[in-house]
């Protein structure tokens, strides 16, 4: 049987790609999480340590990769940086296929609008001779958000970094009310309703693809114009 690997952070976009793949009947046998040591051009960075708990709730084996700091905070050539950051993911996929003797059919990815990321992942798939399943790619962001709500995804905002997003957004549920507020902020400040520009990051604590809800206990950390939650405890209900 052909196996799929889901590129996974625990955030809403990668979780939606995984959910849609399962709905389509793709045999997702592994999740793959890359834990950047610092800033990254290619990967979701906040709270990736929570991916393990999400994987346990989903019931799919997780493979984790922890490369050294990419040095993304001080880069002259973003393109070369993106290529370099992709290398540990590609190496991990080769190792998964070889070590577990998998017939690797493809990967799922949660990219919406980033050609920077998607072109590189597509190139990686071409080199590996596998397919890319990217169900969010170039979809209308509001329709995507509403589809997540309709599917009963429970999504929490875990980091914010944009005008109009204050400390009250940390830990807030990303739902229809939040989307309405974000659409107003899009008019005022240009905030992307899915946070595609890094305005906010998310974590999915429950959904139809998960067997148990994740309960988070956390503190909020505010740094003047941005902030994040600091998880003190995370458990499966």
C-alpha positions in Angstrom: 0.0 0.0 0.0 1.2 3.5 -0.8 2.1 5.6 2.3 1.8 9.3 2.8 3.7 11.5 5.2 2.0 14.6 6.6 4.2 17.7 7.1 2.9 18.6 10.5 3.3 21.3 13.1 0.0 21.0 15.0 -1.2 24.3 13.6 -4.4 24.8 11.8 -3.1 24.7 8.2 -1.0 21.5 8.5 -3.8 19.9 10.5 -6.3 20.8 7.9 -4.1 19.3 5.2 -3.9 16.1 7.2 -7.6 16.0 7.9 -8.4 16.5 4.2 -5.9 13.8 3.2 -7.6 11.3 5.6 -11.0 12.3 4.2 -9.7 11.6 0.7 -8.7 8.1 1.8 -4.9 8.7 1.7 -3.0 6.3 3.9 -1.1 8.7 6.1 1.3 6.5 8.0 3.7 9.2 9.4 3.6 12.8 10.6 6.8 14.7 10.2 7.7 17.7 12.4 10.7 19.9 12.0 11.7 21.8 15.2 13.8 24.8 14.2 16.1 26.0 16.9 15.5 29.6 16.0 13.8 31.7 13.3 12.9 30.0 10.1 11.8 30.9 6.5 10.3 27.5 5.8 8.7 26.2 9.0 6.1 27.0 11.6 8.2 27.6 14.8 6.0 28.3 17.9 5.1 25.4 20.2 6.2 22.7 17.8 6.9 20.6 20.9 3.1 20.1 21.1 3.1 18.2 17.9 3.8 15.0 19.7 0.6 15.3 21.8 -1.4 16.2 18.7 0.1 13.1 16.9 -0.9 10.9 19.8 -4.5 12.3 19.6 -4.6 11.7 15.9 -3.2 8.2 16.3 -0.4 8.5 13.6 3.3 7.9 14.3 5.4 11.1 14.5 8.9 11.5 13.2 10.7 14.6 14.6 13.7 16.4 13.2 15.6 19.0 15.3 18.2 20.7 13.1 20.7 23.3 14.3 19.7 27.0 14.3 19.2 28.0 10.7 20.5 31.5 11.4 17.4 32.9 9.6 17.5 36.1 11.6 20.6 37.2 9.7 20.3 36.2 6.1 21.3 38.0 2.8 19.9 35.5 0.3 16.4 34.3 1.4 16.2 31.9 -1.6 19.4 30.1 -0.6 18.2 30.1 3.0 14.9 28.4 2.1 16.8 25.7 0.1 19.1 25.0 3.0 16.3 24.8 5.5 14.5 22.2 3.3 17.5 19.8 3.5 16.7 18.2 6.9 13.1 17.6 5.8 14.2 15.9 2.6 16.8 13.8 4.4 14.2 12.7 6.9 11.8 11.7 4.2 14.5 9.6 2.5 15.3 8.0 5.8 11.6 7.2 6.6 11.2 5.5 3.2 14.4 3.5 3.5 14.3 2.6 7.2 10.7 1.5 7.2 10.7 0.1 3.7 7.7 2.3 2.8 6.3 2.8 -0.6 6.3 6.6 -0.2 3.5 8.1 -2.4 3.6 11.7 -1.3 3.5 14.4 1.4 0.7 16.7 2.6 1.4 20.4 3.1 -0.7 23.2 4.5 0.6 26.1 2.4 -2.0 28.6 1.3 -0.3 31.4 -0.6 3.4 31.1 0.0 5.1 30.3 -3.3 8.4 30.5 -1.5 7.5 27.4 0.6 5.3 25.6 -1.9 7.8 25.8 -4.8 10.5 24.3 -2.6 8.3 21.5 -1.3 7.1 20.8 -4.8 10.7 20.6 -6.0 11.6 18.3 -3.1 8.7 16.0 -4.2 10.0 16.0 -7.7 13.4 15.0 -6.5 11.9 12.2 -4.4 9.5 11.1 -7.2 6.5 11.5 -4.9 3.3 13.6 -5.0 2.2 16.7 -3.1 -1.2 17.0 -1.6 -1.8 20.7 -0.8 -5.6 21.2 -0.3 -5.3 24.7 1.0 -3.2 26.0 -1.9 -4.6 29.2 -3.4 -8.0 28.7 -1.8 -10.0 31.7 -0.6 -8.8 32.2 3.1 -12.2 33.1 4.4 -13.8 30.0 2.9 -10.9 27.9 4.3 -11.4 29.3 7.8 -15.2 28.7 7.6 -14.6 25.1 6.4 -12.4 24.6 9.5 -15.2 25.9 11.8 -17.8 23.8 10.0 -15.7 20.7 10.6 -15.6 21.5 14.3 -11.9 22.3 14.5 -11.1 23.9 17.8 -8.2 26.2 17.1 -6.3 28.3 19.6 -4.2 31.3 18.8 -0.8 30.8 20.5 1.3 33.7 19.1 0.5 37.2 17.7 2.8 39.7 15.9 0.8 42.4 14.1 -0.9 45.8 14.6 -4.4 45.3 16.1 -3.6 42.0 17.7 -3.0 42.6 21.4 -2.5 40.3 24.5 -6.3 39.5 24.6 -5.8 37.4 21.4 -3.4 35.0 23.1 -5.2 31.7 23.8 -8.3 33.0 22.1 -10.3 30.5 20.0 -10.0 31.1 16.3 -13.7 30.9 15.4 -16.3 32.9 13.4 -16.3 35.8 15.9 -12.5 36.0 15.7 -12.6 35.8 11.9 -15.0 38.8 11.9 -12.6 40.7 14.0 -9.7 39.7 11.8 -11.6 40.8 8.7 -12.0 44.3 10.3 -8.3 44.3 11.1 -7.6 43.4 7.5 -9.3 46.5 6.4 -7.5 48.7 8.9 -4.0 47.1 9.0 -3.9 44.4 6.3 -3.9 41.5 8.7 -4.3 38.2 6.8 -7.4 36.3 8.0 -5.4 33.1 8.2 -2.3 34.7 9.5 -0.4 33.8 6.3 1.9 36.7 6.8 3.0 35.5 10.3 0.5 37.8 12.0 -0.6 35.0 14.3 0.1 31.3 14.8 -2.3 28.6 16.0 -2.6 25.1 17.5 -5.4 22.7 17.0 -6.7 21.2 20.3 -9.6 19.2 18.8 -11.1 18.1 15.5 -12.8 15.3 13.8 -9.5 13.6 13.0 -8.5 13.5 16.7 -9.6 10.9 19.2 -9.0 13.0 22.3 -9.1 16.8 22.9 -5.9 18.5 24.2 -6.2 20.6 27.3 -3.7 23.4 27.6 -2.6 25.3 30.8 -0.5 28.3 29.9 0.8 31.7 30.8 0.7 34.6 28.4 4.0 36.4 27.6 3.6 39.9 26.1 6.6 41.8 24.7 5.1 45.2 23.9 4.0 44.7 20.3 3.9 40.9 20.1 3.4 37.9 22.4 2.9 34.2 22.8 1.6 31.6 25.2 4.0 29.6 27.3 2.5 26.2 27.9 2.8 25.0 31.5 0.9 21.7 30.9 -0.7 19.9 28.0 -2.7 16.7 28.5 -5.1 14.6 26.5 -8.6 14.6 27.9 
